[in-house]
Amino acid sequence: MSSLGLLSCSKNEFENQIERMDPQELPNVMASIIAEMDREQAQFDSLSSQLNLLTDQSSAEFKQISTELIKSQNRLSTLLDRNMFCFNVHKHGKESVKPPSIVTKDTKPTSALTESPPHDSTTATAKKKVVKVTRKVVTRKVDVNSEGLDPQLKSIMESRKKMIKDYGKTSNANQEAVEPSISKSKSGNAYGAVPASNSATSKVTLSTANGHVNKSNSSTTLVNSVQTELPVSSVDDVILAHTADGLEIEGSSDTDTVSSAGGLDYTFDFHSADFESEKVKERVFMRDWNPIKVLKELYSVKLAKETTPLHSNNVVNMESYLEQLPIGKKKTTLLKTWKRIYCVAKDGILYMYKSKNKESGSSSYLSIMGGVVEDLSNKMIGIDDKRGHYMMVRCASDSDYRDWLRSLYTQIKCSPAINYVRPSLADKPHPSNVVVVDLGSCSIRAGVLSNTATYPQLFYPCVTALSPEGRRVFGFDSYIPSNRANGLHYPVTATKKVDKYRINVEILYDLFTDIFNRLDVVPSECTVMLSTPHNFSSRLKEELLRVLFIQMKVKAVNIVNQSLLTPYIYSATSGVVVDIGERIDIVAITDGYLVDGGSIRRSFGGSRITDNLNSSLMEYRLFTPVEHLVARLIKEKTCFVSQDYEDDLLECMGDNSLCEATVDLEQFDFPEGAHLRLITVDSARFKAPEGLLKSELLGVDSQTLPQLIKEVITKCPMDLRREMWQSIYLSGGTTLIDGFPEGWRRNSKI
């Protein structure tokens, strides 16, 4: 069902569709309704702001906006009612939403979820849900804490809690419910761990027998497994706890599958931190689909298009000896006198060396692009880079003075793009035999250091799976149907705690072995340069070093912050790095070092944009991790940042076809029944990316991206702020969305 259909169909049509729907799709429908509510709330707030600006209440515009506000409020109410209906069907079954029977003095109302008494084992076995635990048994400790949630979602959660609490009051304590009842721990936490002493709590006992389900007064027996016991909460308890960000895991296990007779089947990856997402079982006709063509499209390495010439014919490069006063000085003093140096002006940068032999001594440089050159008397020239640096030089002769003036006037007009690094696809390896690895939560990039800048030789998703033979595979091979049937696992996971990552250290050795094998290098003969996210903890780095030194036996390792490497792409060493991948990292750097306290991280980024876009594509059912690749491909092909969001939004409200885009996916060989040949995207093309600039559109309580950048710069010392404002560098795949730099400037008013 599309998000548009959630509003357009009547109440009866909606309820009939929900009742006919497969139970395993209901959580996704509820998630889409909540996302639609977030967007509708943002639309309501926008209309309210516009209405407050109008003073003439009799104007046609005032009446039109007022009408739209009423419609928006009605849509919000409808969505909330329908979300509660979906939850009621998912929690209590289809019978619970039917009209109640007539109650007389001779009849006693009973709960639709209660069973016949325990002594009727045949009926109880037929109605009892089956809880199937694969691999190792895990005790789940649930602690719901709704602080910090979106108010809309918090309200829905409170309604769900009240519904479950009311149901608990009407249930007979001596009867056993179809699902294990939700208990309250002694400490007062709702949905807490099930106490072993509670006689009304269901237990699951696994024993070795013939595979039948037997039921006693207080326990359910699942046979043909390992003999053990564990408390079990219902599926909705786990979903609700995950929504509230309070799930804790004890023990080590790979996958826990909870199934019901109604076909509800969830698979949770216990290695993914804090249960970042709920994994939905693949549809039958998609299980044999190989997404290799989609992966190749997403992870293809292409040369960037040249937008500026490599060299300008108007730039005059020059080099010779000059006399220089210290930076910032405009006159000589007893201690600060003229010093003879060798200067080279090239492509907008003035390099300074101790002697003509450039390799014999240390050097410094001054970027003078966009600066000002002053013609002073007595063969002296003043150079202001407009970033807080001023330098005065003196020439040896009149001819040198005229030549340097002419050269410097052309240097300040250079485009910064001239000095950007322009990598090639391949080059001869550097004799130092250095392997560069960029380790991220979404993808891995790796290659052997070359004599010139090159693109990485390896670029593939950071995901792994087990083959039917038990061999661990990485990258594209993980998505082969026979491999992903055993479950996809992500070695590097960004937790919901903004400042933490989680790595499965048990597979690090296999991961690096796979990288070295693909590059065809011997680990013991090479040096490794490892690029990691900004907030990798010291403990994680110790584990990486332990694997590389002790197990891989490499010669040396250099772990570098990803943010510190970004300015080198722009031939710079100072500035603000805005890295937007799956998350947002904003870091201030001066002379190659991090500014103390000058960094901000946010847990939303490219993945949230994809999820937001996917919620508008509900009719295509892109729910599973494999289908999520299709949503990501659609994002990269259709999304853009609007240059006038309000105007584009009003234009699409008048005629939605003006902003639609259709993606032809015929080449990706989808199976019959997938209905993914052609996908049409509406105004979500620019609504989803706009969430980076207006965070309320993503449903997150956070500052906007321009506000975050401003906060980082204000944390820098006063003498660095001008340079930081003039040196903002973008990195990360999300910043490649069409129109992103221009949209950021528009919202930043720069």
Secondary structure, 3 states (H helix, E strand, C coil): CCCCHHHHCCHHHHHHHHHHCCHHHHHHHHHHHHHHHHHHHHHHHHHHHHHHHCCCCCCHHHHHHHHHHHHHHHHHHHHHHHHHHHHHHHHHCHHHHCCCCCCCCCCCCCCCCECCCCCCHHHHHHHCCCCCCCCCCCEEEECCCCCCCCHHHHHHHHHHHHHHHHHHHHCCCCCCECCCCCCECCCCCECCCCCCCCCCCCEEEEECCCCCCEECCCEEEEECCCCEEEECCCHHHHHHHHHCCCEEEECCCCEEEEECCCCCEEEEECCCCCCCCCEECCCHHHCCCCCHHHHHHHCCCCCCCCCCCCCCCCCCCEEEEEEECCCCCCCCCCCCCCEEEEEEEECCEEEEECCCCCCCCCEEEEECCCCEEEECCCCEEEEECCCCCEEEEECCCHHHHHHHHHHHHHHCCCCHHHHCCCCECCCCECCCCEEEEEECCCEEEEEECECCCECCCEEEECCEEECCCCCEEEHHHHHCHHHHCCCCECCEEECCCCCCEEECHHHHHHHHHHHHHHHCCCHHHCEEEEEECCCCCHHHHHHHHHHHHHHCCCCEEEEEEHHHHHHHHCCCCCEEEEEECCCEEEEEEECCEEEEEEEEEECCCHHHHHHHHHHCCHHHCCCCHHHHHHHHHHHHHHCECCCCHHHHHHHHHHCHHHHCEEEECHHHCCCCCCCCCEEEECCHHHHHHHCCCCHHHHCCCCCCHHHHHHHHHHCCCHHHHHHHHCCEEEECHHHHCECHHHHHHHHHCC
